């Protein structure tokens, strides 16, 4: 069942839980996420980044996601993640594929961010499409998105309230200390939960947490055992994620953890069967690991059983 982002996040906002948003790059990742969503009876967001679109094509990914939604017994959102290029966001809106888009104008000065976001909101809302915006910049690298630690800045609560009123966006991605990628932190991970609560009170709408992958220790061990050089990889702890949900986060983006699970499964399968040439037997274990990761996230976010 294909729905808008506003539909599922309004409920999450009222009831105080978060919905998982999972980046898909191919059929296997999408299938794994949807199997998990069905088993957990959870609403779910399938999202595509600019990098995924560049790799697989918007129409191919849309066909996979929309078929998955049609077959599902749970609410599914098809979302454009991190739209830095307004032209790509407009293309996604006009395509008729997406039920939600993100316009990320966070790298621009406040007034320009408002101008860009407001234009996208007007275009999307005319077509019944939800819009996620961003205020404040999240450090790290994910596909075509790169923000240095020096340039990353936390979201200002007062600005957030004004930004929401001026743009009319349906959800707001905030910067409170997370980072993109597997190598998020050099020291002890910290999130500014006090700031988050102030943003929630000012914005009074669903909030989104990017860069929230946890880099699960068990998946990391499998990766490392079969040659992946990720000893220094560190993610956001489950306890911090739980605190963020209690503080007002209603959508949590997960990409890195899916990549780790996919890579761990493939590396394990190839090492165990070096003679194998059947891609189904190589990718099957990857799907199983991704499914496990997604189910754990849905429990953690509080969206399990909320479909």
N, C-alpha and C positions, 0 to 999 in steps of 0.2 A: 504494500500500500504506500504510494508515493504522496508525501505531504510536504508542507513548507517548514522551514526552520522555526518560524514564529509559532506554529502550531504546537510543536513538541517542547520548545523552550518556555513558552508561557506557562505550561503545566509544571515544568521543572522549577521555574522561578517561584511559583506559588507554593510548591511543596518542599523546596529546599534540597534538591538533588541535582546532579549534573548528567548530561547525556554525552556518551563517547562519540567523538568524530574521528573516523579512521581513514587515512589516506590510502587510496587504491591506485595501483600502477598496472595491474594485469588481472586476468580472470581468477587466478588462484587466490590472490589476496582478497578480492571481493567475495568469493565463495566462502573463504574461511571466516570473514567478518560476519557474513549473513548466517552461517551455521551457528556461530556463537550467539548472535542476536536472537535467533529462533529458540535456541536451547535456554537462554536466560530470560526469554519473554521481555526483551528490552527494545525500546525505540533506538534508532541508530542513525548516524549521519555518515554517508559515504561521500568522501570528498576527493577532489582532484586538484593538485597543485599545477602551477604553470609548467614545472618540469615534467610532470606526468603527462600533461597535454602535449608537450613537445616530443616526448618519447613515444606515446601510444596513439595520440590523436584524440581530439575532443569527441568525435562521433563514435569511435570505437569504445571509449570508456563510457560514454553515455548509454550506448546500446547494452553494455554489460550491466551497468548500474540500474537502468530502468527495467530490464528483464528481471533482475534480482528483486526489485521493489514490487513488480507485478506478481511475482510468485510468493512473496512474503506474507506472513500473517501478523507482522509487526509494522509499525510506522517507520518509513524510510525517507530520509531527506537526501537529495542529490545536490551537493554544494560545491561551489568553486572556492577553493582555498587560496588565501594570500594573493588576491588580484592586485598586483602592483601597477600593472599597465591598464589604464582605463579602457583602452581599445579592446583588450582581451575580455574585460568584464562586460563591456557592451555587447561583444560578440556572443558571450555566454548567455546573456539575457535574451538576445534576439534569436538564439538557436532554438529556444523552446525546450531544451533538454533539462535545464537546471530549475530546481524549486527554491534555490537560495544561492546568493553570491556574496563573496567578501570583497570589499574595496579597501585596500590597504594604502591609505594616504599618510601613514604615520611618519614617513621620512620628510614630509613637507612641513612648512610652518603652519601653525594652527589655522589661520584664515584660509590658506590654500587647501588644507585637508578638509575643512568644512565645505568649501566650494565644490571640490571634486566629489566628496561623499554625497552631498545634497543632490547633485545632478544624477548620480547613479541611483540613489533612493527613489527619485521621481520616476526615472525610467523603469526601474524594477517593479515598483508598486503598481504602476499602470498595468502590469502584466501579472500581478498577483504573486510576485517573487519576493522573498525576504532578503534583507541586507544586513550583513555583519560589517562593522567598521572597526577601525583601530585607532587608539589614541595612546601615545607613548610607544617607545620602540623596544623590541625584545632582541637581546643580543644573540649572536650565533649565526650559523649558516644552515639553510634548508633550501635545496634546489636553487632557485635564482634569487633567494632572499638572503642578504648578508648585511649584518649590522655589527660593527665593532663594539667591544665593551665600552670604549670611550664615548661612542655616539649613542649607546643605549640609554634611555631615560625612563624613569618611572612615570606612570600616569598620575596627573594632578587631579584630585577629587573634584575640586571646584570647576576645573576645565571640563571634566567628564560630564557633569550635569549640564553645563551650557552646551557642550558639543551634541549631546543627545537631543536637547530641545531644538537646536538650530538645524540639525540634519534629518531628524525623524528616522534614524536607523532602528533596526529591530533588535540588535544585539551589539555589544561592544567588547572588543578584545582589549585587555588591559596588560600593562607591564608592571609586575610586582616582584620580579626577581628570577623568573625562569629564563631559559635560553634554548635556542634551537640546537639540534644535533646530539651526538652521543657523548661529546666531551663538554658538558655544560658547566662544570664547576671545578675550580682549582682547590678551593678550601671547602669548608662545611656549607652545604646547601642551605639557603635561607630564603624565605618568602616574607614580604611585608604584609602580613595579614591585617594589621591595624589599618594600613592604607587601603587595603581591599574593602574593608567594612565601610570606610568613609566613602569610597567610590560607589559602592552599592547603594548607600543611603542617598547619595547625590543623583545618581543616574536613574535609579528605580526601574531597571529593566534587566534582562538576562545578560550576564557577563561571561566572557570567554577567556580561557587560559590556553595560550600557545606554549610550545616548548616544554611540555609537561611529561614527556616520556620518563620512565623510571629506570631504564637500563637494568632489567631484572637479573639478579645474580645467577640464577640457574641457566638462563639463556646465554648470558655472558660467558659462563664456564664452558658450555658446549661450543660456542664460537671459538674461544681461546684454545680449547683442546684440539680443534681441527685447523689451527693455523691463523685465525683472525687476530690481528694485532690491536687489541682494545683494552689492554691492561689499565689504562688511565681513564677509561670511560666511566662517567658518573651521571646519574639521573636524579630526578626529584623523588624523594622518599614517599612511601604510602601515607605516612603520618602527616606530611606537609600537604599532600593532595587532599586528604580528609579535612584538614584545617581550612584549605581553600574553598572546598565545597560548603563547609559550614559558614564561611565568610561571605558567600554569595556567588560563587562560580557555578554556572549552569551548563556550560559546554566545555569539554576538555579535548584538545587535539592530540592525537597519538599517531606518530609516523615512525620515529626512530625505533621504537620497540618492535614494530612490525618488520622493519628492515632487518633488525637483529635476529628475530625469530626465523624469518625467511632464509637468511644467510646460514644460520646455525643448522637448519633442517637440510639444506642443500649440501653443505660441507660434510655433515654427518653421513648422508646417504651416499655421497661420492666416495668417502673414505671407507665405508663399510662394504661397498660393492664397486670396486674400481673397474670391474669388467662391464658394469652396466652402461647401457646406452639408451634406455627407455626414459624419456623425459617425465613420464607420468610417475615413475618410481623415484625419480629425483625430486620432483616437486611435491609429491604426496606428503612426505614427512614435513616439508616446510608449511604446508597448509595446516597440518595438525598442530604444529607449534604455534602458529599465528592464532588459531582458534583458542588454544589454551590461554594465550596472553590476553586476547580480547575478552574472554569470559571473566578473567580475573579483574580486568579494568572495570567491567560493568558492575561487578559486585562492589568494588571500591568506590565507584562514583555514585552508587545508590540508585542506578537506573534499572537494575535487574528487577523484573516483575512489574515494571511500570508501563508495559505496552498496552 
